[in-house]
């Protein structure tokens, strides 16, 4: 896959380039093989806490380029591996306020 578009496509491409089994990729990221498989098949999306390990595994940020301020905020939170509650605490705002900001266009 030359130009992966989804997270699953990025995971699959890197895993194949590195000659790894799903089980091996899962172990590197620190998750179970079934969980990894659901991500690679784009059946499920990982929680934010896993994005730092995903970025480390693939060697780059596989998230789509953010187009809005809300998407930029959500991306930053994911790359830090923070829940919305943790990010809101860091910013000194209410969790609901953070989530509304992330939904803005």
N, C-alpha and C positions, 0 to 999 in steps of 0.2 A: 504494500500500500504506500504509494509515493507521497500523497498529500492527505494525511489523515485529517478528518474534520471533527469527529467526536472523541470524547475521552477514551472510549473503548477502542477506537481505531488507533489512537496514540499508544495505548498500552500494548495492543496486539503487535503493532509495528516494532516497537522497541524490544518486546519480548522475543520476537522472531529474529530480529537483527542480532540479539545477544545469544541466541540459541538456547533459550530457557524454556522449561516446561511451565505451565500455569502454576503448578505447585511451587516451583522455585521462585517465580516472580512474586507470588503471594507471600512467601517467607521473607523475601527481601523487604517488601512493604510492611510486613508485620500483621498480616491478616490471614484468614483461612482461605483455602483453595476455592471453595464454593463462592465465597464473597468476591474473590478476584474474578472468577468466571462470570459472575453477574455484571461486574463492571465492564469487563472486556466485551461482553455481548450487548452492552448498553441497556441492560434490563433494569439496573439499579444505579443510582448515583451515590458516590461516597459521601459520608459526613465530612464536614469541614476539617475535622481533626486529622484526616488522612491525607489532605492535600500536600503538606510539606513532604511526606514520605513518597507520594506519587511524583512530585517534582524532582525529588532526589533520584528516584528510579528511572524516570524517562530522561532526565538531564536537562530539562527545560520546562517552562510553564505551558502546559497543554490546554489551558482554559482559553475560550474564545476571547478575542479582543473586546473589552467593554466599550459600549457605545454611549452609555448614559452615566451620570454621576452615581446613580443607584447601583448600576452594574460595577462601577469602579470600586465603590465601597464594599460591596459583597465580595468581589474578587480579592481585595486586600485582606478581608477577614478570612477567606478560605486559605489564602496563601500563608497566613499566620497560623492557620489551624485552629481558629477560635470559634466557639459557639457564639450565637448572637448575644447571649447573656454576657459572656466574657468580653466581647468587643464593646458592648454598651458600657460595661464597667470601666473599661480602659478609656473610653471617650467621655465618661462621666454623664451619660444620658440614660434614659429609660429604654429598656429592651424594645418596647413597642415603637418608640420613636425611631430607633435604629432600623427596625424592620420596615417601617413606613418609608424611611429614606432609601432603603435598598430597593423598594418597589417603584420609586420615582422614575419617570422617563427622562 
